[in-house]
Amino acid sequence: MALRFRKSFKIAPGVKLNLNKKSTSITFGTRGAHYTINSKGKRTKSIGIPGTGISYVETSGSKTSSTSHSTSNTPQADSNFPDNDDKKNKGCLVYLLYFILILAAIILSPILWLPGIFITIFFAIRKNPDKKKKRKHILISGCITLVSLILCINLPSTPDLEKLHISLDKKDFAITEKPSITLDLSPKDANISSLDISDNDIASVKYKNGKAILTFKNEGSADIYLIANDSIKSNKEKITVTDPDKEAKRKQAEQEARQKAEEEARIQAEQEAKQKAEEEARIQAEQETQNQTSSQQQVQTGETVYWVASGDVYHSTPNCPSLSRSKNIYSGSISESGKSRPCKVCLILISRGYKGILKLFLRIEQVAITP
């Protein structure tokens, strides 16, 4: 019983790499249409209608060429002689296949050791009469596997993030700004696969190319922090977001309200000062009236009054300035004076403390009389 081996690898959309015991091939196309190039130069075209079983297959580049619609009657070449056409048929497509294989090997070199182990085992157990060629295949596949394994082991890996610290250039922002957040990672070369912001109604974060950008949604203040890789929380930063237009309107309204309050306070202060002055004037008038009444009552209770014959009023004191130039001054009761009203000067002197004032008038009079 012969051992058979065939395995296909998808290396790109619409491109497959096929491995079997005797050759390697690459297939281009999709369902219903394929084009396959073999490492021996064999090329196969296949076109069919999926689900119907109807297809057209054409093979070229091998010792036997065949199609599904015709049979070739041309005598076949003797298999004992080398087929020169087989070498000629290895055109640019075969070299393109080699180029794609080499490019894929370079890209996938860190993980190429995994299929390389199976390929090396395959060449080792495969029956090949050409021992030299067999050893060559085993040596090449083994070297590729070993190099790939070394690259995989020595490939530098990104350390896990342990700590995240964030900072901002300022704390107050306009709602139209998009500031960048400074990220301090520990360790420095750690990788951030995802970055989210704490739950808030003010800002959101967008992480791209190693930069975290804030975008503001509403006005207000909030303590925000970032969450990296779904588990690492940063320190908190307090931000305040304002809308310049709304802020200007608010300041204008506050200024108008302040001016209105100051004007109302000024008017109220003036009214209070006016009321206070009126009240003081009223109290003073009442006090003066009360003093005059008290003086009149004191005079009318039988005190001695003074008068002159030619005068119309009686005086409460002989030192009244009005009597200073009179020579004949009479004294007695009010009924004896025959006068009906008191002297206003005497009443004022009595109500305000006449002694000191009298002394002042007398001193002035003496100065005036002295030659």
Salt bridges, closest charged atoms under 4 A:
GLU177 OE1 - LYS170 NZ 3.03
ASP184 OD1 - LYS188 NZ 2.71
GLU219 OE2 - ARG250 NH2 3.45
GLU237 OE1 - LYS171 NZ 2.19
GLU247 OE1 - ARG250 NH2 2.47
GLU263 OE2 - ARG266 NH2 2.30
GLU270 OE2 - ARG266 NH1 2.69
GLU279 OE2 - ARG282 NH2 2.18
GLU286 OE2 - ARG282 NH1 2.62
GLU288 OE2 - ARG352 NH2 3.42
